[in-house]
Amino acid sequence: MRFRFVTKTIHAYLIDYPVAGLLIAAPFLLTLGERDPVAMWLSVVTGVAALLLAALTDHNTGLIRIIPYWLHLWVDRAVGVLFLIAPFAFEFTALETWYYCMNAGAILLVTSVLNAPEEAGSRGANPAHAPRAAVAHGADAIFRR
């Protein structure tokens, strides 16, 4: 098994929508935000934004595929950093701190360490990327001579 196994397809089918749902539901199940509602709403709002991001991303489960996958990954990573900083910036309780730090670790691990790089031919599959792909392949042919 390859170390970097989270492909664009795996990310689309097994991560995006289930994680968004968990980010929305988990604060209620764990009763986050009893002392400070920011702890609850940060997760809920991020979950709703994750649903929107998944629906707008150019991958298998995207509905209106306008956001490139590479940008989707950078947004995910930014959320990971936000989740790492939030417990200390907002002085969350121990459970809330654990929740956000574990999510941050999982997000950063999946999107950075375990994320498989896109195959060179996958960008050309989208008609919007065809001109760039053609130019890139032409440049490769020139430099191989």
N, C-alpha and C positions, 0 to 999 in steps of 0.2 A: 504494500500500500504506500502510495506517495505521501510525503509529509504535508505538502500543500495540496489538499484534496477538495477544498471548498470552491467548486467551479461556479461560474455564473448561473448555471442551471440549478445546482444544489442550493445556492443562495436564494434564487428566485422561488423555488418550490418549497423548500424546507425551512427557510429562515425568515424571510421578509414578513409574510402575513401572520404566521404563528407567533413570532416575537412581538409584532405590533399588538396582537390580541392579548398577549401576556402582559405587556407594558400597560395596557388599559385596565385589565382585570386584577392584576396582582396587588396594587395598592389597596383595593377594597378587601381582598382576601387576607392580606397581612395587616390590615388596619393601619396603614401608614398615614401619617399626617394628623394624628390625634392631637399632638401638641402644636404643630405648625402645618397648615394645609399645603404649603409649598411642596412638602415631601410627597404628598399624594398627587397634586396637580402636575408637577413636573413630569412624572411618569405617564400620566394619562394624556397630557398634551403631546408628549413625545411619541406615544403610541399612535395617536391620531395622525400626527405628522408622518410617522413611519408608514402608515397605511397609504397616505397620499403620495409619499415618495415612491413606494413600491408600485402603485398604480400608474405613475408617470414615468417610470424607468424603462429604458429600452432593453428589456429582457423578456423571457418567456411568459411571465405572468403580468407584464405591464399592460395596462389597458389603453393608455394614450402615449406611448413610447417616445417622449420628448427629452428626457434626461438621460445623458450617456451613463453607462454603467460605472465608468471610472469616477464620475462625479458623485454618483450614488454611494460608492465606497468611501469617498472623502467625507461626505455628509455623515455616514455611519461612524467614521473615526472621530469626527468632531463631537458627535453625541457621546462617544466613549470618553473623551477628554472632559466634556461637560459633566458627565456622571461621576467622574473621578474627583472633580473640584467641588461640585455642589454640596456634598455632605459637610465639608469643612467651611465653605462660604456661608451656608445657612444654619450651621450648628444643629444638624439632624441628630436624632436619638441613635442609640447603638444599632437597633434593628434597621432603621432607615439608612444609616451609614453602611452597614453590611450589604443591604439590598443594592444600593447604588454602586458601591465598589465592586461587588460581584458582577453586576451587569456591565460595568466599565471594562473589567478584565475580560469578560466573555466577548464583548463587542470588539475590543482591540485585538484580542487573540484571533478571532475569526476573520476580521477584515484585513489584518496585517500579516500575521504569522502563517495562518492556515489557508489563506486565500490563494488559489491557483491563478497564475497570470493568464490573461486571455490569450488564446491562440491567435497567431498573426492573421489567419484567414477569417476569423470570426467578425472582424470589423467590416470587412467587405461584404458580408452577407446582407447587411442593411443597405437598401438603395441610397439612403442619405449619405452613407460613407463610401459609396462606389467611386466617386471622383478622386477622393483622397487615396483610396486603395490603389487605383490605377496609376496615379502619380508615384506612389511609393514603390509599386512593382516596377514601373519604368525606370526609376532611379536605381533600384537594385540591379537591373539588367545593365545599366550604364557602368556601374561601379564594379561589376563582375568581370568586365572585359579586360 
